[in-house]
């Protein structure tokens, strides 16, 4: 009996789905009349999933409870990328207990008009809006970021950059390698708050040269803080960033030596030369460990460490 009921239920849903695809309101009305008003809620859910504005309007006008399984209905309408349909749902009384989850979906899919309406109409805390900002940075949604930052940076706020109480959005952009997003955030004031060295490290790892320079120029991190970005740059052989950090007198410790040993390629010895020379000059205690990476120039400068490596053969 239970299996038969389940089969009947699924058959009715399939009929509704086929009618929605055809945009056949008359057929949907017949199905609901024959099988019970409960199916009007199912029709609304399917309409949201399939992005059918006409069917959704019909269901709402004929008694569908807008808050019946609202999470599923709203998520479906947002994921269908039908902004007009989602706005219809919201304007007809959807409650906002799931607002944060829904906004994250809208932010990650770049539904600008919908997200703008949500931010303007919902009672969101600054922390919730900043979380949307982080998601937008992670998903490379520049227009979403502009909306969020304009919402937080009100003209009457004391001091610019009030959208940034931490570096989570910039960190997300650096982690993903979104150079354009990171530079936009920097231009919008992200560097007016203390930046964790993790963001700088990922910027170095992803070869985001402009971002690395901007962070160092504006925040002027202590030399000790530059060791991690150097380590990350070595992991991916980001030589322009390595040379830039060397110019900042980055401190050298054993983990940097290990990173060089793990990533050095003799065929690119000349690209490593500035870093190797810097270590040899500034940290004599490491000369022996790096002497196998000396170019002929450095072998002449430090003959006591000369190795048997013949760079003419490389």
TORKOL-4160 file (C-alpha; in steps of 0.2 Angstrom, whole numbers, padded with zeros to 4 digits, m for minus):
314
<pt num="1" X="0000" Y="0000" Z="0000"/>
<pt num="2" X="0014" Y="0012" Z="0005"/>
<pt num="3" X="0023" Y="0008" Z="m0011"/>
<pt num="4" X="0007" Y="0012" Z="m0021"/>
<pt num="5" X="0005" Y="0028" Z="m0013"/>
<pt num="6" X="0023" Y="0033" Z="m0016"/>
<pt num="7" X="0021" Y="0028" Z="m0034"/>
<pt num="8" X="0005" Y="0038" Z="m0036"/>
<pt num="9" X="0013" Y="0053" Z="m0028"/>
<pt num="10" X="0028" Y="0053" Z="m0040"/>
<pt num="11" X="0017" Y="0051" Z="m0055"/>
<pt num="12" X="0007" Y="0066" Z="m0050"/>
<pt num="13" X="0023" Y="0076" Z="m0048"/>
<pt num="14" X="0029" Y="0070" Z="m0065"/>
<pt num="15" X="0013" Y="0076" Z="m0073"/>
<pt num="16" X="0014" Y="0093" Z="m0064"/>
<pt num="17" X="0032" Y="0095" Z="m0070"/>
<pt num="18" X="0028" Y="0091" Z="m0088"/>
<pt num="19" X="0014" Y="0104" Z="m0087"/>
<pt num="20" X="0026" Y="0117" Z="m0080"/>
<pt num="21" X="0038" Y="0114" Z="m0094"/>
<pt num="22" X="0024" Y="0117" Z="m0106"/>
<pt num="23" X="0018" Y="0132" Z="m0096"/>
<pt num="24" X="0001" Y="0124" Z="m0096"/>
<pt num="25" X="m0009" Y="0132" Z="m0082"/>
<pt num="26" X="m0025" Y="0124" Z="m0086"/>
<pt num="27" X="m0018" Y="0107" Z="m0085"/>
<pt num="28" X="m0010" Y="0111" Z="m0068"/>
<pt num="29" X="m0026" Y="0117" Z="m0062"/>
<pt num="30" X="m0034" Y="0101" Z="m0067"/>
<pt num="31" X="m0021" Y="0090" Z="m0059"/>
<pt num="32" X="m0023" Y="0100" Z="m0042"/>
<pt num="33" X="m0042" Y="0099" Z="m0043"/>
<pt num="34" X="m0042" Y="0080" Z="m0046"/>
<pt num="35" X="m0029" Y="0076" Z="m0033"/>
<pt num="36" X="m0030" Y="0089" Z="m0019"/>
<pt num="37" X="m0025" Y="0107" Z="m0014"/>
<pt num="38" X="m0009" Y="0100" Z="m0006"/>
<pt num="39" X="m0002" Y="0098" Z="m0023"/>
<pt num="40" X="m0002" Y="0117" Z="m0026"/>
<pt num="41" X="0013" Y="0118" Z="m0014"/>
<pt num="42" X="0022" Y="0105" Z="m0024"/>
<pt num="43" X="0018" Y="0114" Z="m0040"/>
<pt num="44" X="0025" Y="0130" Z="m0032"/>
<pt num="45" X="0041" Y="0121" Z="m0027"/>
<pt num="46" X="0043" Y="0113" Z="m0045"/>
<pt num="47" X="0039" Y="0130" Z="m0053"/>
<pt num="48" X="0053" Y="0138" Z="m0043"/>
<pt num="49" X="0065" Y="0124" Z="m0047"/>
<pt num="50" X="0061" Y="0125" Z="m0066"/>
<pt num="51" X="0061" Y="0144" Z="m0066"/>
<pt num="52" X="0043" Y="0146" Z="m0071"/>
<pt num="53" X="0036" Y="0163" Z="m0066"/>
<pt num="54" X="0019" Y="0161" Z="m0073"/>
<pt num="55" X="0016" Y="0144" Z="m0064"/>
<pt num="56" X="0022" Y="0152" Z="m0048"/>
<pt num="57" X="0011" Y="0167" Z="m0050"/>
<pt num="58" X="m0004" Y="0155" Z="m0052"/>
<pt num="59" X="0000" Y="0145" Z="m0037"/>
<pt num="60" X="0002" Y="0160" Z="m0026"/>
<pt num="61" X="m0014" Y="0167" Z="m0032"/>
<pt num="62" X="m0023" Y="0151" Z="m0029"/>
<pt num="63" X="m0018" Y="0147" Z="m0011"/>
<pt num="64" X="m0001" Y="0141" Z="m0011"/>
<pt num="65" X="0007" Y="0144" Z="0006"/>
<pt num="66" X="0023" Y="0154" Z="0002"/>
<pt num="67" X="0031" Y="0148" Z="0018"/>
<pt num="68" X="0027" Y="0130" Z="0015"/>
<pt num="69" X="0045" Y="0122" Z="0013"/>
<pt num="70" X="0051" Y="0140" Z="0010"/>
<pt num="71" X="0069" Y="0135" Z="0010"/>
<pt num="72" X="0067" Y="0123" Z="m0004"/>
<pt num="73" X="0056" Y="0134" Z="m0014"/>
<pt num="74" X="0067" Y="0149" Z="m0012"/>
<pt num="75" X="0083" Y="0140" Z="m0015"/>
<pt num="76" X="0076" Y="0132" Z="m0030"/>
<pt num="77" X="0070" Y="0149" Z="m0037"/>
<pt num="78" X="0088" Y="0157" Z="m0034"/>
<pt num="79" X="0097" Y="0142" Z="m0041"/>
<pt num="80" X="0086" Y="0144" Z="m0057"/>
<pt num="81" X="0093" Y="0161" Z="m0059"/>
<pt num="82" X="0076" Y="0168" Z="m0061"/>
<pt num="83" X="0077" Y="0185" Z="m0052"/>
<pt num="84" X="0059" Y="0190" Z="m0056"/>
<pt num="85" X="0053" Y="0174" Z="m0049"/>
<pt num="86" X="0063" Y="0175" Z="m0033"/>
<pt num="87" X="0057" Y="0193" Z="m0030"/>
<pt num="88" X="0039" Y="0187" Z="m0032"/>
<pt num="89" X="0042" Y="0174" Z="m0018"/>
<pt num="90" X="0050" Y="0187" Z="m0007"/>
<pt num="91" X="0037" Y="0201" Z="m0010"/>
<pt num="92" X="0023" Y="0189" Z="m0006"/>
<pt num="93" X="0028" Y="0186" Z="0012"/>
<pt num="94" X="0043" Y="0174" Z="0013"/>
<pt num="95" X="0050" Y="0174" Z="0030"/>
<pt num="96" X="0068" Y="0178" Z="0033"/>
<pt num="97" X="0074" Y="0165" Z="0045"/>
<pt num="98" X="0084" Y="0158" Z="0031"/>
<pt num="99" X="0090" Y="0174" Z="0024"/>
<pt num="100" X="0109" Y="0171" Z="0026"/>
<pt num="101" X="0109" Y="0155" Z="0017"/>
<pt num="102" X="0099" Y="0162" Z="0003"/>
<pt num="103" X="0110" Y="0177" Z="0001"/>
<pt num="104" X="0125" Y="0166" Z="0000"/>
<pt num="105" X="0117" Y="0157" Z="m0015"/>
<pt num="106" X="0113" Y="0173" Z="m0023"/>
<pt num="107" X="0130" Y="0181" Z="m0020"/>
<pt num="108" X="0139" Y="0165" Z="m0027"/>
<pt num="109" X="0129" Y="0165" Z="m0043"/>
<pt num="110" X="0131" Y="0184" Z="m0046"/>
<pt num="111" X="0112" Y="0188" Z="m0046"/>
<pt num="112" X="0115" Y="0207" Z="m0044"/>
<pt num="113" X="0097" Y="0214" Z="m0044"/>
<pt num="114" X="0091" Y="0200" Z="m0032"/>
<pt num="115" X="0105" Y="0202" Z="m0020"/>
<pt num="116" X="0103" Y="0221" Z="m0020"/>
<pt num="117" X="0085" Y="0219" Z="m0016"/>
<pt num="118" X="0088" Y="0207" Z="m0002"/>
<pt num="119" X="0102" Y="0218" Z="0006"/>
<pt num="120" X="0090" Y="0233" Z="0005"/>
<pt num="121" X="0075" Y="0225" Z="0011"/>
<pt num="122" X="0081" Y="0213" Z="0024"/>
<pt num="123" X="0087" Y="0217" Z="0042"/>
<pt num="124" X="0105" Y="0211" Z="0040"/>
<pt num="125" X="0119" Y="0214" Z="0053"/>
<pt num="126" X="0135" Y="0221" Z="0047"/>
<pt num="127" X="0143" Y="0204" Z="0050"/>
<pt num="128" X="0131" Y="0195" Z="0038"/>
<pt num="129" X="0134" Y="0208" Z="0025"/>
<pt num="130" X="0153" Y="0206" Z="0027"/>
<pt num="131" X="0150" Y="0187" Z="0025"/>
<pt num="132" X="0142" Y="0190" Z="0008"/>
<pt num="133" X="0157" Y="0201" Z="0004"/>
<pt num="134" X="0169" Y="0186" Z="0008"/>
<pt num="135" X="0158" Y="0174" Z="m0003"/>
<pt num="136" X="0158" Y="0187" Z="m0017"/>
<pt num="137" X="0177" Y="0189" Z="m0017"/>
<pt num="138" X="0179" Y="0170" Z="m0016"/>
<pt num="139" X="0167" Y="0168" Z="m0031"/>
<pt num="140" X="0174" Y="0182" Z="m0041"/>
<pt num="141" X="0158" Y="0192" Z="m0041"/>
<pt num="142" X="0164" Y="0210" Z="m0043"/>
<pt num="143" X="0147" Y="0218" Z="m0045"/>
<pt num="144" X="0141" Y="0210" Z="m0029"/>
<pt num="145" X="0156" Y="0217" Z="m0020"/>
<pt num="146" X="0152" Y="0234" Z="m0026"/>
<pt num="147" X="0134" Y="0233" Z="m0019"/>
<pt num="148" X="0140" Y="0226" Z="m0002"/>
<pt num="149" X="0154" Y="0239" Z="0000"/>
<pt num="150" X="0142" Y="0253" Z="m0005"/>
<pt num="151" X="0130" Y="0246" Z="0008"/>
<pt num="152" X="0143" Y="0246" Z="0022"/>
<pt num="153" X="0153" Y="0262" Z="0017"/>
<pt num="154" X="0139" Y="0274" Z="0021"/>
<pt num="155" X="0143" Y="0292" Z="0016"/>
<pt num="156" X="0141" Y="0298" Z="0034"/>
<pt num="157" X="0152" Y="0284" Z="0042"/>
<pt num="158" X="0167" Y="0291" Z="0051"/>
<pt num="159" X="0182" Y="0286" Z="0041"/>
<pt num="160" X="0183" Y="0276" Z="0025"/>
<pt num="161" X="0185" Y="0258" Z="0024"/>
<pt num="162" X="0171" Y="0254" Z="0036"/>
<pt num="163" X="0167" Y="0238" Z="0026"/>
<pt num="164" X="0183" Y="0230" Z="0032"/>
<pt num="165" X="0184" Y="0224" Z="0050"/>
<pt num="166" X="0196" Y="0210" Z="0045"/>
<pt num="167" X="0204" Y="0203" Z="0029"/>
<pt num="168" X="0193" Y="0189" Z="0025"/>
<pt num="169" X="0187" Y="0195" Z="0008"/>
<pt num="170" X="0205" Y="0200" Z="0003"/>
<pt num="171" X="0211" Y="0183" Z="0010"/>
<pt num="172" X="0198" Y="0174" Z="m0001"/>
<pt num="173" X="0203" Y="0184" Z="m0016"/>
<pt num="174" X="0221" Y="0180" Z="m0014"/>
<pt num="175" X="0218" Y="0162" Z="m0010"/>
<pt num="176" X="0209" Y="0160" Z="m0026"/>
<pt num="177" X="0221" Y="0170" Z="m0036"/>
<pt num="178" X="0208" Y="0183" Z="m0041"/>
<pt num="179" X="0220" Y="0198" Z="m0045"/>
<pt num="180" X="0206" Y="0209" Z="m0051"/>
<pt num="181" X="0195" Y="0206" Z="m0036"/>
<pt num="182" X="0210" Y="0209" Z="m0024"/>
<pt num="183" X="0215" Y="0225" Z="m0032"/>
<pt num="184" X="0197" Y="0231" Z="m0031"/>
<pt num="185" X="0196" Y="0228" Z="m0013"/>
<pt num="186" X="0213" Y="0236" Z="m0010"/>
<pt num="187" X="0206" Y="0252" Z="m0019"/>
<pt num="188" X="0190" Y="0251" Z="m0009"/>
<pt num="189" X="0200" Y="0252" Z="0008"/>
<pt num="190" X="0204" Y="0234" Z="0013"/>
<pt num="191" X="0222" Y="0239" Z="0018"/>
<pt num="192" X="0216" Y="0251" Z="0031"/>
<pt num="193" X="0213" Y="0237" Z="0043"/>
<pt num="194" X="0227" Y="0225" Z="0049"/>
<pt num="195" X="0231" Y="0212" Z="0037"/>
<pt num="196" X="0235" Y="0194" Z="0041"/>
<pt num="197" X="0251" Y="0188" Z="0034"/>
<pt num="198" X="0241" Y="0173" Z="0026"/>
<pt num="199" X="0233" Y="0184" Z="0013"/>
<pt num="200" X="0250" Y="0191" Z="0008"/>
<pt num="201" X="0257" Y="0173" Z="0007"/>
<pt num="202" X="0243" Y="0167" Z="m0005"/>
<pt num="203" X="0246" Y="0182" Z="m0016"/>
<pt num="204" X="0264" Y="0178" Z="m0017"/>
<pt num="205" X="0260" Y="0159" Z="m0021"/>
<pt num="206" X="0247" Y="0164" Z="m0035"/>
<pt num="207" X="0260" Y="0177" Z="m0043"/>
<pt num="208" X="0249" Y="0192" Z="m0039"/>
<pt num="209" X="0263" Y="0204" Z="m0041"/>
<pt num="210" X="0253" Y="0220" Z="m0040"/>
<pt num="211" X="0244" Y="0214" Z="m0024"/>
<pt num="212" X="0260" Y="0209" Z="m0015"/>
<pt num="213" X="0268" Y="0226" Z="m0019"/>
<pt num="214" X="0252" Y="0236" Z="m0014"/>
<pt num="215" X="0251" Y="0226" Z="0003"/>
<pt num="216" X="0269" Y="0229" Z="0007"/>
<pt num="217" X="0269" Y="0247" Z="0001"/>
<pt num="218" X="0254" Y="0252" Z="0011"/>
<pt num="219" X="0255" Y="0241" Z="0027"/>
<pt num="220" X="0274" Y="0240" Z="0028"/>
<pt num="221" X="0274" Y="0223" Z="0037"/>
<pt num="222" X="0289" Y="0219" Z="0047"/>
<pt num="223" X="0303" Y="0210" Z="0039"/>
<pt num="224" X="0299" Y="0194" Z="0049"/>
<pt num="225" X="0282" Y="0194" Z="0042"/>
<pt num="226" X="0289" Y="0193" Z="0024"/>
<pt num="227" X="0297" Y="0176" Z="0027"/>
<pt num="228" X="0280" Y="0166" Z="0024"/>
<pt num="229" X="0276" Y="0175" Z="0008"/>
<pt num="230" X="0294" Y="0172" Z="0002"/>
<pt num="231" X="0292" Y="0153" Z="0007"/>
<pt num="232" X="0276" Y="0153" Z="m0003"/>
<pt num="233" X="0284" Y="0161" Z="m0018"/>
<pt num="234" X="0298" Y="0149" Z="m0018"/>
<pt num="235" X="0285" Y="0134" Z="m0019"/>
<pt num="236" X="0279" Y="0140" Z="m0036"/>
<pt num="237" X="0295" Y="0148" Z="m0042"/>
<pt num="238" X="0288" Y="0166" Z="m0043"/>
<pt num="239" X="0304" Y="0174" Z="m0046"/>
<pt num="240" X="0298" Y="0192" Z="m0048"/>
<pt num="241" X="0290" Y="0191" Z="m0031"/>
<pt num="242" X="0305" Y="0182" Z="m0024"/>
<pt num="243" X="0316" Y="0196" Z="m0030"/>
<pt num="244" X="0305" Y="0210" Z="m0024"/>
<pt num="245" X="0304" Y="0202" Z="m0006"/>
<pt num="246" X="0323" Y="0200" Z="m0006"/>
<pt num="247" X="0324" Y="0219" Z="m0009"/>
<pt num="248" X="0314" Y="0221" Z="0007"/>
<pt num="249" X="0328" Y="0212" Z="0016"/>
<pt num="250" X="0317" Y="0197" Z="0021"/>
<pt num="251" X="0324" Y="0186" Z="0035"/>
<pt num="252" X="0330" Y="0169" Z="0030"/>
<pt num="253" X="0328" Y="0154" Z="0041"/>
<pt num="254" X="0330" Y="0135" Z="0039"/>
<pt num="255" X="0313" Y="0132" Z="0031"/>
<pt num="256" X="0318" Y="0144" Z="0017"/>
<pt num="257" X="0333" Y="0134" Z="0013"/>
<pt num="258" X="0323" Y="0118" Z="0013"/>
<pt num="259" X="0311" Y="0126" Z="0001"/>
<pt num="260" X="0325" Y="0131" Z="m0010"/>
<pt num="261" X="0332" Y="0113" Z="m0010"/>
<pt num="262" X="0315" Y="0106" Z="m0014"/>
<pt num="263" X="0311" Y="0118" Z="m0028"/>
<pt num="264" X="0328" Y="0123" Z="m0036"/>
<pt num="265" X="0330" Y="0119" Z="m0055"/>
<pt num="266" X="0347" Y="0120" Z="m0061"/>
<pt num="267" X="0341" Y="0124" Z="m0078"/>
<pt num="268" X="0334" Y="0141" Z="m0071"/>
<pt num="269" X="0350" Y="0144" Z="m0060"/>
<pt num="270" X="0351" Y="0162" Z="m0066"/>
<pt num="271" X="0333" Y="0166" Z="m0060"/>
<pt num="272" X="0338" Y="0160" Z="m0042"/>
<pt num="273" X="0354" Y="0170" Z="m0042"/>
<pt num="274" X="0348" Y="0185" Z="m0033"/>
<pt num="275" X="0340" Y="0175" Z="m0019"/>
<pt num="276" X="0355" Y="0164" Z="m0017"/>
<pt num="277" X="0367" Y="0179" Z="m0018"/>
<pt num="278" X="0357" Y="0188" Z="m0005"/>
<pt num="279" X="0358" Y="0173" Z="0007"/>
<pt num="280" X="0376" Y="0170" Z="0004"/>
<pt num="281" X="0380" Y="0188" Z="0008"/>
<pt num="282" X="0368" Y="0191" Z="0023"/>
<pt num="283" X="0368" Y="0174" Z="0031"/>
<pt num="284" X="0385" Y="0166" Z="0030"/>
<pt num="285" X="0379" Y="0152" Z="0041"/>
<pt num="286" X="0369" Y="0145" Z="0026"/>
<pt num="287" X="0383" Y="0147" Z="0013"/>
<pt num="288" X="0388" Y="0129" Z="0013"/>
<pt num="289" X="0370" Y="0123" Z="0012"/>
<pt num="290" X="0367" Y="0133" Z="m0004"/>
<pt num="291" X="0384" Y="0132" Z="m0011"/>
<pt num="292" X="0378" Y="0119" Z="m0023"/>
<pt num="293" X="0367" Y="0132" Z="m0031"/>
<pt num="294" X="0381" Y="0145" Z="m0034"/>
<pt num="295" X="0382" Y="0151" Z="m0052"/>
<pt num="296" X="0400" Y="0154" Z="m0059"/>
<pt num="297" X="0399" Y="0172" Z="m0053"/>
<pt num="298" X="0396" Y="0166" Z="m0035"/>
<pt num="299" X="0409" Y="0153" Z="m0036"/>
<pt num="300" X="0421" Y="0166" Z="m0040"/>
<pt num="301" X="0415" Y="0177" Z="m0025"/>
<pt num="302" X="0416" Y="0163" Z="m0013"/>
<pt num="303" X="0429" Y="0151" Z="m0019"/>
<pt num="304" X="0430" Y="0142" Z="m0003"/>
<pt num="305" X="0413" Y="0135" Z="m0006"/>
<pt num="306" X="0415" Y="0130" Z="m0024"/>
<pt num="307" X="0407" Y="0114" Z="m0028"/>
<pt num="308" X="0410" Y="0102" Z="m0042"/>
<pt num="309" X="0394" Y="0108" Z="m0052"/>
<pt num="310" X="0399" Y="0113" Z="m0069"/>
<pt num="311" X="0385" Y="0126" Z="m0075"/>
<pt num="312" X="0391" Y="0125" Z="m0093"/>
<pt num="313" X="0384" Y="0107" Z="m0093"/>
<pt num="314" X="0367" Y="0113" Z="m0087"/>
